Each structure stands twice: as structure tokens, then as C-alpha cells.
């Protein structure tokens, strides 16, 4: 699940990486957080696609 705290930490590490760089521990944490984030996005997309129902309706003239 994507929480505001998760996003805040991801953004914090991304800003730090661009400015001063990350330690090995922070790089590992960032990689883990990205995995969690991407898994949640994939789950949301799967749920969205599973809920789509295709209806074929013939138009009568």
C-alpha cells in the first residue's frame, strides 16, 4: 500500500541522491522502497484491469 510516509521517504531519498548522494544503506533502503511502490502500482493496475467488463452491443437500425 502506498502511504504518504512511503512517498515522503522516497522523495526525500531522491532529493538527497541528486544533491549530496546516498550512503550504501540509503541506496539499499531506496531500492526496497521502490520495490514496494512498484508492487503497489502493479496491484492497482491489475485490480483496475480485472474490474473492466467488455460489453459487445449490436446497434440496431
DSSP file (Angstrom, degrees, kcal/mol; ACC not computed):
  #  RESIDUE AA STRUCTURE BP1 BP2  ACC     N-H-->O    O-->H-N    N-H-->O    O-->H-N    TCO  KAPPA ALPHA  PHI   PSI    X-CA   Y-CA   Z-CA
    1    1 A X              0   0    0      0, 0.0     2,-0.8     0, 0.0     5,-0.1   0.000 360.0 360.0 360.0 136.8    0.0    0.0    0.0
    2    2 A X        -     0   0    0     38,-0.1     2,-0.3    35,-0.1    35,-0.0  -0.765 360.0-176.5 -89.3 113.7    1.3    3.4   -0.9
    3    3 A X     >  -     0   0    0     -2,-0.8     4,-2.3     1,-0.1     5,-0.2  -0.706  39.5-114.0-106.2 159.7    1.2    5.6    2.2
    4    4 A X  H  > S+     0   0    0     -2,-0.3     4,-2.4     1,-0.2     5,-0.1   0.855 119.3  54.5 -58.5 -33.5    2.1    9.3    2.4
    5    5 A X  H  > S+     0   0    0      2,-0.2     4,-2.3     1,-0.2    -1,-0.2   0.899 106.6  50.5 -67.6 -39.7    5.0    8.3    4.6
    6    6 A X  H  > S+     0   0    0      2,-0.2     4,-2.5     1,-0.2    -2,-0.2   0.945 113.1  45.4 -61.8 -49.0    6.3    5.9    2.0
    7    7 A X  H  X S+     0   0    0     -4,-2.3     4,-2.6     1,-0.2     5,-0.2   0.897 111.5  52.9 -62.4 -40.0    6.1    8.6   -0.7
    8    8 A X  H  X S+     0   0    0     -4,-2.4     4,-2.4    -5,-0.2    -1,-0.2   0.920 111.2  46.0 -62.2 -43.3    7.7   11.2    1.5
    9    9 A X  H  X S+     0   0    0     -4,-2.3     4,-2.5     2,-0.2     5,-0.2   0.903 112.2  50.8 -67.9 -40.7   10.7    8.9    2.3
   10   10 A X  H  X S+     0   0    0     -4,-2.5     4,-2.2     1,-0.2    -2,-0.2   0.939 113.8  45.1 -60.0 -46.5   11.1    8.0   -1.4
   11   11 A X  H  X S+     0   0    0     -4,-2.6     4,-2.5     2,-0.2    -2,-0.2   0.879 111.1  53.3 -65.8 -38.4   11.1   11.7   -2.3
   12   12 A X  H  X S+     0   0    0     -4,-2.4     4,-2.3    -5,-0.2    -1,-0.2   0.932 111.7  44.9 -62.0 -46.1   13.4   12.6    0.5
   13   13 A X  H  X S+     0   0    0     -4,-2.5     4,-2.4     2,-0.2    -2,-0.2   0.870 111.7  53.2 -67.1 -36.1   16.0   10.0   -0.7
   14   14 A X  H  X S+     0   0    0     -4,-2.2     4,-1.9    -5,-0.2    -2,-0.2   0.922 110.4  47.0 -64.9 -43.7   15.6   11.0   -4.3
   15   15 A X  H  X S+     0   0    0     -4,-2.5     4,-1.7     1,-0.2    -2,-0.2   0.923 113.5  48.3 -62.3 -43.8   16.3   14.7   -3.4
   16   16 A X  H  X>S+     0   0    0     -4,-2.3     5,-2.6     1,-0.2     4,-1.7   0.887 108.3  54.6 -64.7 -38.1   19.3   13.7   -1.3
   17   17 A X  H  <5S+     0   0    0     -4,-2.4    -1,-0.2     1,-0.2    -2,-0.2   0.895 110.2  46.6 -62.5 -39.9   20.6   11.4   -4.1
   18   18 A X  H  <5S+     0   0    0     -4,-1.9    -1,-0.2    -5,-0.1    -2,-0.2   0.814 122.8  33.7 -71.3 -30.0   20.5   14.4   -6.6
   19   19 A X  H  <5S-     0   0    0     -4,-1.7    -2,-0.2    -5,-0.1    -3,-0.2   0.949 138.9  -4.8 -92.6 -64.3   22.2   16.8   -4.2
   20   20 A X  T  <5S-     0   0    0     -4,-1.7    -3,-0.2     1,-0.2    -4,-0.1   0.569  96.4-115.5-113.2 -11.4   24.8   15.1   -1.9
   21   21 A X      < -     0   0    0     -5,-2.6     2,-0.3    -6,-0.2    -1,-0.2  -0.150  28.2 -88.7  94.5 165.8   24.5   11.4   -2.8
   22   22 A X        -     0   0    0     -5,-0.1     2,-0.1    -2,-0.1    -9,-0.0  -0.830  27.1-121.8-116.5 151.8   23.4    8.4   -0.7
   23   23 A X     >  -     0   0    0     -2,-0.3     4,-2.4     1,-0.1     5,-0.2  -0.336  39.4-100.2 -77.8 170.9   25.2    6.0    1.6
   24   24 A X  H  > S+     0   0    0      1,-0.2     4,-2.1     2,-0.2     5,-0.2   0.889 125.3  51.2 -59.9 -40.2   25.1    2.3    0.8
   25   25 A X  H  > S+     0   0    0      1,-0.2     4,-2.3     2,-0.2    -1,-0.2   0.906 110.6  48.1 -65.1 -41.2   22.4    1.8    3.5
   26   26 A X  H  > S+     0   0    0      2,-0.2     4,-2.9     1,-0.2    -2,-0.2   0.876 109.5  52.9 -68.0 -36.9   20.3    4.6    2.0
   27   27 A X  H  X S+     0   0    0     -4,-2.4     4,-2.3     2,-0.2    -1,-0.2   0.909 110.6  47.5 -62.6 -41.1   20.7    3.1   -1.5
   28   28 A X  H  X S+     0   0    0     -4,-2.1     4,-2.1     2,-0.2    -2,-0.2   0.905 112.7  49.0 -66.1 -41.0   19.5   -0.3   -0.2
   29   29 A X  H  X S+     0   0    0     -4,-2.3     4,-2.6     2,-0.2    -2,-0.2   0.921 110.9  50.4 -62.9 -44.1   16.6    1.4    1.5
   30   30 A X  H  X S+     0   0    0     -4,-2.9     4,-2.5     1,-0.2    -2,-0.2   0.910 109.5  50.9 -61.3 -43.2   15.7    3.3   -1.6
   31   31 A X  H  X S+     0   0    0     -4,-2.3     4,-1.9     1,-0.2    -1,-0.2   0.912 111.8  47.6 -61.4 -43.2   15.8    0.1   -3.7
   32   32 A X  H  X S+     0   0    0     -4,-2.1     4,-2.0     2,-0.2    -2,-0.2   0.898 111.3  50.2 -64.8 -41.6   13.5   -1.6   -1.2
   33   33 A X  H  X S+     0   0    0     -4,-2.6     4,-2.6     1,-0.2    -2,-0.2   0.889 108.7  52.6 -65.5 -38.9   11.1    1.3   -1.1
   34   34 A X  H  X S+     0   0    0     -4,-2.5     4,-3.0     2,-0.2     5,-0.2   0.893 107.6  52.4 -62.1 -39.8   11.0    1.4   -5.0
   35   35 A X  H  X S+     0   0    0     -4,-1.9     4,-2.3     2,-0.2    -2,-0.2   0.926 111.2  46.1 -61.8 -44.6   10.1   -2.4   -4.9
   36   36 A X  H  X S+     0   0    0     -4,-2.0     4,-2.0     2,-0.2    -2,-0.2   0.926 114.4  48.5 -62.5 -45.6    7.2   -1.7   -2.5
   37   37 A X  H  X S+     0   0    0     -4,-2.6     4,-2.2     1,-0.2    -2,-0.2   0.931 113.1  46.0 -62.3 -48.2    6.0    1.2   -4.6
   38   38 A X  H  X S+     0   0    0     -4,-3.0     4,-2.6     1,-0.2    -1,-0.2   0.873 110.4  53.7 -66.1 -36.9    6.1   -0.6   -7.9
   39   39 A X  H  X S+     0   0    0     -4,-2.3     4,-2.2    -5,-0.2    -1,-0.2   0.901 109.6  48.9 -63.2 -39.8    4.4   -3.7   -6.4
   40   40 A X  H  X S+     0   0    0     -4,-2.0     4,-2.3     2,-0.2    -2,-0.2   0.901 111.3  49.2 -66.8 -40.6    1.6   -1.5   -5.2
   41   41 A X  H  X S+     0   0    0     -4,-2.2     4,-2.4     2,-0.2    -2,-0.2   0.923 111.5  49.4 -64.1 -44.1    1.2    0.2   -8.6
   42   42 A X  H  X S+     0   0    0     -4,-2.6     4,-2.6     1,-0.2    -2,-0.2   0.906 110.5  50.6 -61.0 -41.6    1.2   -3.2  -10.3
   43   43 A X  H  X S+     0   0    0     -4,-2.2     4,-2.5     2,-0.2    -1,-0.2   0.908 109.8  50.3 -63.8 -41.7   -1.5   -4.4   -7.9
   44   44 A X  H  X S+     0   0    0     -4,-2.3     4,-2.3     2,-0.2    -2,-0.2   0.916 112.0  47.4 -62.3 -42.9   -3.6   -1.3   -8.5
   45   45 A X  H  X S+     0   0    0     -4,-2.4     4,-2.8     2,-0.2     5,-0.2   0.907 111.4  50.6 -65.9 -41.5   -3.4   -1.8  -12.3
   46   46 A X  H  X S+     0   0    0     -4,-2.6     4,-2.5     2,-0.2    -2,-0.2   0.925 111.6  47.9 -61.2 -45.3   -4.2   -5.5  -12.0
   47   47 A X  H  X S+     0   0    0     -4,-2.5     4,-1.3     2,-0.2    -2,-0.2   0.900 112.6  49.5 -63.3 -40.4   -7.3   -4.7   -9.9
   48   48 A X  H  X S+     0   0    0     -4,-2.3     4,-0.5     1,-0.2     3,-0.4   0.940 113.4  45.0 -63.3 -47.4   -8.3   -2.0  -12.4
   49   49 A X  H >< S+     0   0    0     -4,-2.8     3,-0.8     1,-0.2    -2,-0.2   0.853 110.2  54.9 -66.9 -34.3   -8.0   -4.3  -15.4
   50   50 A X  H 3< S+     0   0    0     -4,-2.5    -1,-0.2     1,-0.2    -2,-0.2   0.783 105.6  53.9 -67.7 -26.3   -9.7   -7.1  -13.6
   51   51 A X  H 3< S+     0   0    0     -4,-1.3     2,-0.3    -3,-0.4    -1,-0.2   0.557  84.7 104.1 -87.0  -7.2  -12.7   -4.9  -12.9
   52   52 A X    <<  -     0   0    0     -3,-0.8     2,-0.5    -4,-0.5    -3,-0.0  -0.588  53.8-164.2 -77.7 132.1  -13.2   -3.9  -16.6
   53   53 A X        -     0   0    0     -2,-0.3     2,-0.5     2,-0.0    -2,-0.0  -0.977   9.3-146.0-119.7 124.4  -16.0   -5.6  -18.3
   54   54 A X        -     0   0    0     -2,-0.5     2,-0.5     2,-0.0    -2,-0.0  -0.780  15.5-169.5 -92.1 124.8  -16.2   -5.6  -22.1
   55   55 A X        -     0   0    0     -2,-0.5     2,-0.8     2,-0.0    -2,-0.0  -0.968   9.8-155.8-118.8 124.7  -19.8   -5.5  -23.4
   56   56 A X        -     0   0    0     -2,-0.5     2,-0.5     2,-0.0    -2,-0.0  -0.874  17.9-178.7-102.2 108.3  -20.4   -6.0  -27.1
   57   57 A X        -     0   0    0     -2,-0.8     2,-0.3     2,-0.0    -2,-0.0  -0.924  19.6-139.6-112.9 125.9  -23.7   -4.3  -28.0
   58   58 A X        -     0   0    0     -2,-0.5     2,-0.6     1,-0.0    -2,-0.0  -0.644  17.1-131.2 -82.0 138.3  -25.0   -4.5  -31.5
   59   59 A X        -     0   0    0     -2,-0.3     2,-0.4     2,-0.0    -1,-0.0  -0.805  19.9-148.3 -90.7 122.5  -26.6   -1.3  -32.9
   60   60 A X              0   0    0     -2,-0.6     0, 0.0     1,-0.1     0, 0.0  -0.750 360.0 360.0 -93.5 136.0  -30.0   -2.0  -34.4
   61   61 A X              0   0    0     -2,-0.4    -1,-0.1     0, 0.0    -2,-0.0   0.414 360.0 360.0-104.5 360.0  -31.1    0.2  -37.3
